[in-house]
Amino acid sequence: MTIPLESPAVASEHTRILNALPHPVVVLDSDGHFRFANSDAEQFFSAGMASLAKRRIQDFVPGDSPLFALIEQVRQQQGRISEYRVDLSSPRLGGERLVDLYVSNLPDESDLVVVMIQLRSIAEKMDRQLTHRSAARSVTGLAAMLAHEIRNPLSGIKGAAQLLATSASDDDRGLTRLIQEESDRIVKLVDRMEVFSDQRPIERSAVNIHSVLEHVKMLGKSGFARDIKIAELYDPSLPAVLANRDQLVQVFLNLLKNAAEAVGDRDGGEIRLWTAFKPGVRLSVPGTKDRVTLPLEFAVEDNGAGVPEDIRQHIFDPFVTTKPSGSGLGLALVAKIVGDHGGVIECASQPGHTIFRVLMPAWREARTPDEPDLLVGTEI
């Protein structure tokens, strides 16, 4: 069912215009039934227009949502209203849905209301990604300093402990062994941090992300995720990603391991790996007018306990961890690798559902010498 317009030609033209908008747009009647939905709205509600025409907005959005108060206000005032940072989260829509709403009545159709939804998640994840990269750069300088200043005295401490052990009593020998073990542990920590100081250019090529995820899944099923169900939701038509394969394996192995630890041995524990094509996502490149296109989305999703709310916004910062024996460097390294590839990583979590999304550039075969390695698009 569609909006009655002047003629089929006009209707077709109007539909093309609405489908060109980068935001979900729907038209609702007085009962909340969908009378029209553009292509972005179909994607937002995960249903085609033929299916939406049989449904009501109440089937997707909780009845206490501010959206319904806005619709009612527009109907009474016969005008338009904007509301920012509205939470449309619901199990039917899946995950967090923080949006800006623009609601207006439709001229000459008093019972119809137009609702445009602008997702805030993309803009906010760009802002947070810049913060993650800034934190990674801070760790880069710290890692270089630690590697130089700590290794030499640790070697001396360990050597002295080894000499003491040759003449120490049995009781004291345990203490010298403890000194050596702790020295080795600190060296390993410094070695992990030294990865952040690696500024060499990344060797990138066309990488099949599904091959990477299958490899990571095989490693997980042979070890830490042996008893956990891992589901795959792949888009088989996805193009190759412009990346370093080994580093992508490192990224998704880390994310899969975190998901497995979150699920643990609980009944019904499940991890989902999925890929999708998300056109229209662009990131400004500092210092240039270019905008990097990030059309490929990869995700690791689990139904574990979730990330505690107090650290959710800092999950990619160094030394932030909920694990008693964790170093807090795993996700910081993941954020650095994704950032070095020109991508974005974001975490959305609530009890019983956590998802890590990675947006990456696609590989393009034909590039001129002056053209950047990443796909560049125009501003939305």
Sine and cosine of phi, psi and omega as CSV:
sin_phi,cos_phi,sin_psi,cos_psi,sin_omega,cos_omega
0.00,0.00,0.73,-0.68,-0.03,-1.00
-0.80,-0.60,0.13,-0.99,0.02,-1.00
-0.95,0.31,0.72,-0.69,0.07,-1.00
-0.93,0.37,0.85,-0.53,-0.02,-1.00
-0.86,-0.52,-0.04,-1.00,-0.15,-0.99
-0.91,0.42,-0.65,0.76,-0.04,-1.00
-0.35,-0.94,0.29,-0.96,0.05,-1.00
-0.84,0.54,-0.60,0.80,0.00,-1.00
-0.91,0.41,-0.69,0.73,0.03,-1.00
-0.91,0.41,-0.68,0.73,0.02,-1.00
-0.86,0.52,-0.69,0.72,0.01,-1.00
-0.89,0.45,-0.66,0.75,0.00,-1.00
-0.91,0.42,-0.69,0.72,0.01,-1.00
-0.90,0.44,-0.63,0.78,0.02,-1.00
-0.89,0.45,-0.67,0.74,0.02,-1.00
-0.89,0.46,-0.64,0.77,0.01,-1.00
-0.90,0.44,-0.73,0.69,-0.03,-1.00
-0.92,0.39,-0.58,0.82,0.03,-1.00
-0.94,0.35,-0.38,0.93,0.01,-1.00
-0.98,0.21,-0.31,0.95,0.02,-1.00
-0.92,0.39,0.64,-0.77,-0.03,-1.00
-1.00,0.10,0.36,0.93,-0.03,-1.00
-0.71,-0.71,0.51,-0.86,0.09,-1.00
-0.90,0.43,0.73,-0.68,0.05,-1.00
-0.75,-0.66,0.79,-0.61,0.03,-1.00
-0.75,-0.66,0.42,-0.91,0.12,-0.99
-0.88,-0.48,0.79,-0.61,-0.07,-1.00
-0.89,-0.47,0.59,-0.80,0.08,-1.00
-1.00,-0.01,-0.10,-0.99,-0.11,-0.99
-0.91,0.42,-0.37,0.93,0.03,-1.00
-1.00,-0.08,-0.01,1.00,-0.02,-1.00
1.00,0.00,0.07,1.00,0.04,-1.00
-0.95,0.32,0.56,-0.83,0.04,-1.00
-0.97,0.24,0.84,-0.54,0.10,-1.00
-0.98,-0.19,-0.38,0.93,0.04,-1.00
-0.35,-0.94,0.53,-0.85,0.11,-0.99
-0.52,-0.86,0.78,-0.62,0.05,-1.00
-0.98,0.20,0.03,-1.00,-0.12,-0.99
-0.89,0.45,-0.60,0.80,0.03,-1.00
-0.92,0.38,-0.55,0.84,0.04,-1.00
-0.93,0.38,-0.63,0.78,0.06,-1.00
-0.87,0.50,-0.64,0.77,0.03,-1.00
-0.94,0.35,-0.65,0.76,-0.02,-1.00
-0.88,0.47,-0.69,0.72,-0.04,-1.00
-1.00,-0.03,-0.01,1.00,0.02,-1.00
0.82,0.57,0.68,0.73,0.02,-1.00
-0.40,-0.92,0.58,-0.81,0.05,-1.00
-0.98,0.22,0.21,-0.98,-0.04,-1.00
-0.88,0.48,-0.57,0.82,0.00,-1.00
-0.89,0.47,-0.60,0.80,0.03,-1.00
-0.98,0.22,-0.66,0.75,-0.02,-1.00
-0.90,0.44,-0.54,0.84,-0.02,-1.00
-0.88,0.48,-0.35,0.94,0.01,-1.00
-0.99,-0.12,0.01,1.00,-0.09,-1.00
-0.89,-0.46,0.17,-0.99,0.09,-1.00
-0.88,-0.48,0.38,-0.92,0.01,-1.00
-0.87,0.49,-0.47,0.88,0.02,-1.00
-0.91,0.42,-0.33,0.94,0.03,-1.00
-0.96,0.28,-0.30,0.95,-0.07,-1.00
-0.92,-0.38,-0.53,0.85,-0.11,-0.99
-0.91,-0.42,0.71,-0.70,0.00,-1.00
-0.84,0.55,0.56,-0.83,-0.08,-1.00
-0.89,0.45,-0.38,0.93,0.00,-1.00
-1.00,-0.04,0.20,0.98,-0.01,-1.00
-0.93,0.38,0.61,-0.80,0.06,-1.00
-0.86,0.51,-0.31,0.95,-0.01,-1.00
-0.83,0.56,-0.66,0.75,-0.09,-1.00
-0.95,0.32,-0.55,0.83,0.08,-1.00
-0.91,0.41,-0.61,0.79,0.03,-1.00
-0.91,0.41,-0.68,0.73,0.00,-1.00
-0.88,0.47,-0.70,0.71,0.00,-1.00
-0.90,0.44,-0.63,0.77,0.01,-1.00
-0.91,0.42,-0.64,0.77,0.02,-1.00
-0.91,0.41,-0.65,0.76,-0.01,-1.00
-0.90,0.43,-0.60,0.80,-0.02,-1.00
-0.97,0.26,-0.63,0.78,-0.08,-1.00
-1.00,-0.05,-0.24,0.97,-0.05,-1.00
0.79,0.61,0.79,0.61,0.00,-1.00
-0.62,-0.78,-0.56,-0.83,0.02,-1.00
-0.67,-0.74,0.54,-0.84,-0.06,-1.00
-0.65,-0.76,0.62,-0.78,0.10,-1.00
-0.89,-0.46,0.63,-0.77,0.06,-1.00
-0.67,-0.74,0.74,-0.67,-0.11,-0.99
-0.94,-0.33,0.50,-0.86,0.03,-1.00
0.82,0.57,0.84,0.54,0.06,-1.00
-0.99,-0.13,0.73,-0.68,-0.02,-1.00
-1.00,-0.01,0.92,-0.38,0.07,-1.00
-0.97,-0.25,0.32,0.95,-0.06,-1.00
-0.87,0.49,0.68,-0.73,0.07,-1.00
-0.31,-0.95,0.42,-0.91,0.04,-1.00
-0.85,0.52,-0.53,0.85,-0.03,-1.00
-0.93,0.36,-0.62,0.79,0.01,-1.00
-1.00,0.10,-0.43,0.90,0.07,-1.00
0.99,0.16,0.84,-0.54,0.09,-1.00
0.95,0.31,-0.20,-0.98,-0.02,-1.00
-0.99,0.17,0.71,-0.71,0.01,-1.00
-0.74,-0.67,0.98,0.20,0.05,-1.00
-1.00,-0.04,0.86,-0.51,-0.17,-0.99
-0.67,-0.74,0.26,-0.97,0.25,-0.97
-0.98,-0.22,0.67,-0.74,-0.05,-1.00
-0.91,-0.42,0.67,-0.74,0.08,-1.00
-0.79,-0.61,0.92,-0.38,-0.10,-1.00
-0.88,-0.48,0.72,-0.70,-0.03,-1.00
-0.55,-0.84,0.50,-0.87,0.13,-0.99
-0.98,0.21,0.39,-0.92,0.00,-1.00
-0.99,-0.12,0.87,-0.48,-0.02,-1.00
-0.81,0.59,0.65,-0.76,0.02,-1.00
0.92,0.38,0.09,1.00,0.06,-1.00
-0.70,-0.71,0.99,0.14,-0.17,-0.99
-0.89,0.46,-0.43,0.90,-0.05,-1.00
-1.00,-0.02,-0.03,1.00,-0.04,-1.00
-0.96,-0.26,0.63,-0.78,0.01,-1.00
-0.78,-0.63,0.70,-0.72,0.04,-1.00
-0.99,-0.15,0.75,-0.66,0.04,-1.00
-0.83,-0.56,0.85,-0.53,0.12,-0.99
-0.94,-0.33,0.73,-0.68,-0.07,-1.00
-0.92,-0.40,0.81,-0.58,0.04,-1.00
-0.91,-0.41,0.90,-0.43,-0.02,-1.00
-0.94,0.35,0.72,-0.69,0.04,-1.00
-1.00,-0.05,-0.28,0.96,-0.16,-0.99
-0.88,0.48,-0.63,0.78,-0.06,-1.00
-0.91,0.42,-0.76,0.65,-0.02,-1.00
-0.88,0.48,-0.66,0.75,-0.04,-1.00
-0.95,0.33,-0.57,0.82,0.01,-1.00
-0.94,0.33,-0.48,0.87,0.11,-0.99
-0.90,0.44,-0.71,0.71,0.01,-1.00
-0.88,0.47,-0.71,0.71,-0.02,-1.00
-0.92,0.38,-0.54,0.84,0.01,-1.00
-0.90,0.44,-0.63,0.78,0.05,-1.00
-0.88,0.47,-0.59,0.81,0.05,-1.00
-0.92,0.40,-0.66,0.75,0.03,-1.00
-0.88,0.48,-0.66,0.75,-0.01,-1.00
-0.92,0.39,-0.61,0.79,0.04,-1.00
-0.89,0.45,-0.67,0.74,0.03,-1.00
-0.90,0.43,-0.63,0.78,0.02,-1.00
-0.90,0.44,-0.62,0.78,0.02,-1.00
-0.92,0.40,-0.57,0.82,0.06,-1.00
-0.90,0.44,-0.67,0.75,0.02,-1.00
-0.92,0.38,-0.50,0.87,0.03,-1.00
-0.85,0.52,-0.76,0.65,0.02,-1.00
-0.91,0.41,-0.64,0.77,0.01,-1.00
-0.90,0.44,-0.66,0.75,-0.02,-1.00
-0.90,0.44,-0.69,0.72,0.00,-1.00
-0.88,0.47,-0.65,0.76,0.01,-1.00
-0.93,0.38,-0.70,0.72,-0.01,-1.00
-0.89,0.45,-0.68,0.74,-0.02,-1.00
-0.85,0.52,-0.62,0.78,-0.04,-1.00
-0.98,0.18,-0.67,0.74,-0.17,-0.99
-1.00,0.03,-0.35,0.94,-0.12,-0.99
-0.98,-0.19,-0.59,0.81,-0.10,-0.99
-0.86,0.51,-0.73,0.69,-0.07,-1.00
-0.88,0.47,-0.78,0.62,0.02,-1.00
-0.90,0.44,-0.52,0.85,0.04,-1.00
-0.91,0.42,-0.62,0.78,0.05,-1.00
-0.88,0.47,-0.66,0.76,0.03,-1.00
-0.91,0.42,-0.66,0.75,0.02,-1.00
-0.89,0.46,-0.71,0.70,-0.02,-1.00
-0.91,0.42,-0.66,0.75,0.03,-1.00
-0.89,0.47,-0.66,0.75,0.02,-1.00
-0.90,0.43,-0.64,0.77,0.02,-1.00
-0.90,0.44,-0.62,0.79,0.03,-1.00
-0.91,0.42,-0.64,0.77,0.03,-1.00
-0.92,0.39,-0.67,0.74,0.02,-1.00
-0.88,0.47,-0.56,0.83,-0.05,-1.00
-0.90,0.44,-0.46,0.89,-0.05,-1.00
-0.94,0.34,-0.43,0.90,-0.03,-1.00
-0.88,-0.48,0.11,0.99,-0.04,-1.00
-1.00,0.09,0.40,-0.92,0.08,-1.00
-0.95,0.32,0.15,-0.99,-0.02,-1.00
-0.87,0.48,-0.64,0.77,0.01,-1.00
-0.92,0.40,-0.68,0.74,-0.03,-1.00
-0.96,0.29,-0.44,0.90,-0.01,-1.00
-0.89,0.45,-0.52,0.85,0.07,-1.00
-0.90,0.45,-0.59,0.81,0.03,-1.00
-0.94,0.34,-0.65,0.76,0.03,-1.00
-0.90,0.43,-0.59,0.81,0.05,-1.00
-0.91,0.41,-0.61,0.79,0.05,-1.00
-0.89,0.45,-0.65,0.76,0.04,-1.00
-0.88,0.48,-0.69,0.72,-0.01,-1.00
-0.91,0.42,-0.68,0.73,-0.02,-1.00
-0.91,0.42,-0.67,0.74,0.01,-1.00
-0.93,0.38,-0.57,0.82,0.07,-1.00
-0.90,0.44,-0.67,0.74,0.03,-1.00
-0.90,0.44,-0.62,0.78,-0.01,-1.00
-0.90,0.43,-0.65,0.76,0.01,-1.00
-0.92,0.38,-0.63,0.78,0.04,-1.00
-0.88,0.48,-0.67,0.75,0.02,-1.00
-0.90,0.44,-0.63,0.78,0.04,-1.00
-0.90,0.45,-0.67,0.74,0.04,-1.00
-0.90,0.44,-0.63,0.78,0.03,-1.00
-0.88,0.48,-0.64,0.77,0.01,-1.00
-0.92,0.40,-0.64,0.77,-0.02,-1.00
-0.95,0.33,-0.45,0.89,-0.04,-1.00
-0.91,0.42,-0.35,0.94,0.06,-1.00
-0.85,0.52,-0.55,0.83,-0.03,-1.00
-0.92,0.40,-0.42,0.91,-0.05,-1.00
-1.00,0.03,0.02,1.00,0.02,-1.00
-0.97,0.24,0.95,-0.31,-0.06,-1.00
-0.97,-0.25,0.19,0.98,-0.01,-1.00
-0.92,0.39,0.55,-0.83,0.03,-1.00
-0.86,0.51,0.59,-0.81,0.00,-1.00
-0.99,0.13,0.76,-0.65,0.09,-1.00
-0.99,0.12,0.94,-0.35,-0.08,-1.00
-0.89,-0.46,0.44,-0.90,0.02,-1.00
-0.42,-0.91,-0.05,-1.00,0.05,-1.00
-0.96,0.27,0.87,-0.50,-0.06,-1.00
-0.85,-0.52,0.74,-0.67,0.09,-1.00
-0.99,0.16,0.95,-0.31,-0.08,-1.00
-0.90,0.44,-0.50,0.87,-0.01,-1.00
-0.94,0.34,-0.55,0.84,0.10,-1.00
-0.90,0.43,-0.65,0.76,0.03,-1.00
-0.90,0.44,-0.73,0.68,-0.04,-1.00
-0.92,0.40,-0.59,0.81,0.05,-1.00
-0.91,0.41,-0.64,0.77,0.04,-1.00
-0.90,0.44,-0.70,0.71,0.01,-1.00
-0.90,0.43,-0.67,0.74,0.03,-1.00
-0.88,0.48,-0.66,0.75,0.01,-1.00
-0.89,0.46,-0.66,0.75,0.04,-1.00
-0.90,0.44,-0.67,0.74,0.00,-1.00
-0.91,0.42,-0.69,0.72,-0.04,-1.00
-0.93,0.36,-0.35,0.94,0.03,-1.00
-1.00,0.01,-0.03,1.00,-0.04,-1.00
-0.57,-0.82,-0.97,-0.24,-0.18,-0.98
-0.93,0.37,-0.36,0.93,-0.01,-1.00
-0.92,-0.39,0.49,0.87,-0.11,-0.99
-0.85,0.52,-0.63,0.78,-0.10,-0.99
-0.96,-0.27,0.29,0.96,-0.04,-1.00
-0.93,-0.36,0.70,-0.71,0.05,-1.00
-0.95,0.31,0.77,-0.63,0.04,-1.00
-0.86,-0.50,0.92,-0.39,-0.01,-1.00
-0.99,-0.11,0.47,-0.88,-0.01,-1.00
-0.86,-0.52,0.80,-0.60,0.06,-1.00
-0.81,-0.58,0.99,0.11,-0.13,-0.99
-0.97,-0.25,0.56,-0.83,0.18,-0.98
-1.00,-0.06,0.97,-0.25,-0.10,-1.00
-0.91,0.41,-0.29,0.96,-0.04,-1.00
-1.00,0.01,0.09,1.00,-0.08,-1.00
-0.90,0.43,0.70,-0.71,0.06,-1.00
-0.96,0.27,0.13,-0.99,0.01,-1.00
-0.93,0.36,0.41,-0.91,0.04,-1.00
-0.98,-0.22,0.59,-0.81,0.03,-1.00
-0.99,0.10,0.98,-0.21,-0.15,-0.99
-0.29,-0.96,0.12,-0.99,0.16,-0.99
-0.99,-0.11,0.87,-0.49,-0.14,-0.99
-0.88,0.48,-0.72,0.70,-0.04,-1.00
-0.87,0.49,-0.64,0.77,-0.01,-1.00
-0.95,0.32,-0.56,0.83,0.09,-1.00
-0.90,0.43,-0.63,0.78,0.07,-1.00
-0.87,0.50,-0.67,0.74,0.02,-1.00
-0.88,0.47,-0.68,0.74,0.00,-1.00
-0.88,0.48,-0.81,0.59,-0.13,-0.99
-0.98,0.21,-0.42,0.91,0.12,-0.99
-0.92,0.40,-0.64,0.77,0.04,-1.00
-0.90,0.43,-0.71,0.70,0.00,-1.00
-0.91,0.42,-0.63,0.77,0.01,-1.00
-0.92,0.39,-0.63,0.77,0.02,-1.00
-0.90,0.43,-0.67,0.74,0.05,-1.00
-0.88,0.48,-0.67,0.75,0.01,-1.00
-0.90,0.44,-0.66,0.75,0.01,-1.00
-0.90,0.44,-0.64,0.77,0.03,-1.00
-0.93,0.37,-0.55,0.83,0.03,-1.00
-0.94,0.35,-0.63,0.78,0.00,-1.00
-0.95,0.31,-0.68,0.73,-0.01,-1.00
0.88,0.48,-0.65,-0.76,-0.02,-1.00
-0.96,-0.29,0.38,0.92,-0.01,-1.00
-0.93,0.38,0.50,-0.86,0.03,-1.00
-0.92,0.40,0.67,-0.74,0.03,-1.00
0.97,0.24,0.20,0.98,0.02,-1.00
-0.90,0.43,0.70,-0.71,-0.06,-1.00
-0.52,-0.86,0.58,-0.81,0.11,-0.99
-0.87,-0.49,0.66,-0.75,0.03,-1.00
-0.85,-0.53,0.75,-0.66,0.10,-0.99
-0.95,-0.30,0.81,-0.59,0.02,-1.00
-0.60,-0.80,0.41,-0.91,0.00,-1.00
-0.75,-0.66,0.48,-0.87,-0.02,-1.00
-0.38,-0.92,0.34,-0.94,0.07,-1.00
-0.98,-0.22,0.84,-0.54,-0.07,-1.00
-0.83,-0.56,0.99,0.12,0.00,-1.00
-0.93,0.36,0.41,-0.91,0.11,-0.99
1.00,-0.06,0.02,1.00,0.02,-1.00
-0.99,-0.12,0.87,-0.48,-0.04,-1.00
-0.74,-0.67,0.57,-0.82,-0.03,-1.00
-0.84,-0.54,0.76,-0.65,0.03,-1.00
-0.92,0.39,0.65,-0.76,0.04,-1.00
-0.99,-0.12,0.88,-0.48,-0.03,-1.00
-0.83,0.56,0.70,-0.71,0.06,-1.00
1.00,0.05,-0.07,1.00,0.02,-1.00
-0.68,-0.74,0.13,-0.99,0.08,-1.00
-1.00,-0.06,0.04,1.00,-0.03,-1.00
-0.95,0.33,0.46,-0.89,0.14,-0.99
-0.78,-0.62,0.83,-0.55,-0.07,-1.00
-0.99,0.11,0.78,-0.62,0.04,-1.00
-0.99,0.11,0.78,-0.62,-0.01,-1.00
-0.86,-0.52,0.97,0.25,-0.13,-0.99
-1.00,0.05,-0.16,0.99,-0.08,-1.00
-0.98,-0.21,0.81,-0.59,0.00,-1.00
-0.87,-0.49,0.81,-0.59,0.04,-1.00
-0.85,-0.53,0.57,-0.82,-0.09,-1.00
-0.58,-0.82,0.52,-0.86,0.15,-0.99
-0.85,-0.52,0.87,-0.50,-0.14,-0.99
-0.83,-0.56,0.64,-0.77,0.04,-1.00
-0.62,-0.78,0.29,-0.96,0.03,-1.00
-0.93,-0.36,0.61,0.79,0.01,-1.00
-0.98,0.18,-0.30,-0.95,-0.11,-0.99
-0.94,0.34,-0.35,0.94,0.00,-1.00
1.00,-0.05,0.27,-0.96,0.01,-1.00
-1.00,0.07,0.76,-0.65,0.03,-1.00
-0.81,0.59,0.65,-0.76,-0.10,-1.00
-0.88,0.48,-0.54,0.84,-0.09,-1.00
-0.94,0.33,-0.31,0.95,0.03,-1.00
-0.89,-0.45,0.07,1.00,-0.11,-0.99
-0.85,0.52,-0.64,0.76,-0.03,-1.00
-0.98,0.20,-0.15,0.99,-0.07,-1.00
-0.87,-0.50,0.30,0.96,-0.15,-0.99
-0.89,0.46,-0.43,0.90,-0.02,-1.00
-0.99,-0.12,0.05,1.00,0.04,-1.00
-0.98,0.20,0.53,-0.85,0.02,-1.00
-0.88,0.47,0.58,-0.81,0.09,-1.00
0.94,0.35,0.24,0.97,0.09,-1.00
-0.99,-0.15,0.88,-0.47,-0.05,-1.00
-0.41,-0.91,0.42,-0.91,0.10,-1.00
-0.96,-0.28,-0.01,1.00,-0.05,-1.00
-1.00,0.03,0.74,-0.67,-0.02,-1.00
-0.84,0.54,-0.58,0.82,-0.03,-1.00
-0.95,-0.32,0.23,0.97,-0.04,-1.00
-0.99,0.15,0.44,-0.90,0.02,-1.00
-1.00,-0.07,-0.30,0.95,-0.03,-1.00
0.97,0.25,0.35,0.94,-0.01,-1.00
-0.95,-0.31,-0.24,0.97,-0.08,-1.00
-0.88,0.48,-0.80,0.60,-0.03,-1.00
-0.96,0.29,-0.47,0.88,0.09,-1.00
-0.90,0.44,-0.64,0.77,0.05,-1.00
-0.93,0.38,-0.63,0.78,0.06,-1.00
-0.85,0.52,-0.73,0.69,0.00,-1.00
-0.89,0.46,-0.61,0.79,0.02,-1.00
-0.91,0.41,-0.70,0.71,-0.02,-1.00
-0.89,0.45,-0.72,0.69,0.01,-1.00
-0.89,0.46,-0.68,0.74,0.03,-1.00
-0.90,0.44,-0.63,0.77,0.04,-1.00
-0.89,0.45,-0.43,0.90,0.05,-1.00
-1.00,0.06,0.04,1.00,-0.03,-1.00
0.98,0.19,0.31,0.95,-0.05,-1.00
-0.97,-0.26,-0.11,-0.99,-0.03,-1.00
-0.71,-0.71,0.66,-0.75,0.11,-0.99
-0.82,-0.57,0.61,-0.79,-0.04,-1.00
-0.58,-0.81,0.57,-0.82,0.03,-1.00
-0.89,-0.46,0.75,-0.66,0.14,-0.99
-0.85,-0.53,0.80,-0.59,-0.11,-0.99
-0.58,-0.81,0.58,-0.81,0.16,-0.99
-0.46,-0.89,0.32,-0.95,-0.01,-1.00
-0.81,0.59,0.82,-0.57,0.01,-1.00
1.00,0.00,-0.05,1.00,0.00,-1.00
-0.36,-0.93,0.88,-0.48,0.07,-1.00
-0.73,-0.69,0.69,-0.73,0.02,-1.00
-0.67,-0.74,0.76,-0.65,0.13,-0.99
-0.96,-0.27,0.88,-0.47,0.00,-1.00
-0.96,-0.29,0.69,-0.73,0.05,-1.00
-0.85,-0.52,0.85,-0.52,0.09,-1.00
-0.98,-0.22,0.79,-0.62,-0.09,-1.00
-0.72,-0.69,0.39,-0.92,0.08,-1.00
-0.98,0.21,0.50,-0.86,0.07,-1.00
-1.00,0.07,0.37,-0.93,0.06,-1.00
-1.00,0.09,0.65,-0.76,0.05,-1.00
-0.78,-0.62,0.78,-0.62,-0.14,-0.99
-0.94,0.34,-0.74,0.68,-0.11,-0.99
-1.00,-0.05,0.91,-0.42,0.05,-1.00
-0.69,-0.73,0.65,-0.76,0.07,-1.00
-0.98,0.20,0.34,-0.94,-0.03,-1.00
-0.85,0.53,-0.54,0.84,-0.04,-1.00
-1.00,0.01,-0.06,1.00,-0.08,-1.00
-1.00,0.08,0.67,-0.74,0.03,-1.00
-0.89,0.46,0.39,-0.92,0.02,-1.00
-0.90,0.44,-0.50,0.87,-0.07,-1.00
-1.00,-0.01,0.51,-0.86,0.06,-1.00
-0.90,0.43,0.75,-0.66,-0.03,-1.00
-0.89,-0.46,0.74,-0.68,-0.01,-1.00
-0.84,-0.54,0.05,-1.00,0.02,-1.00
-1.00,0.08,0.29,-0.96,-0.03,-1.00
-0.94,0.34,0.66,-0.75,0.04,-1.00
-0.97,0.23,0.00,0.00,0.00,0.00
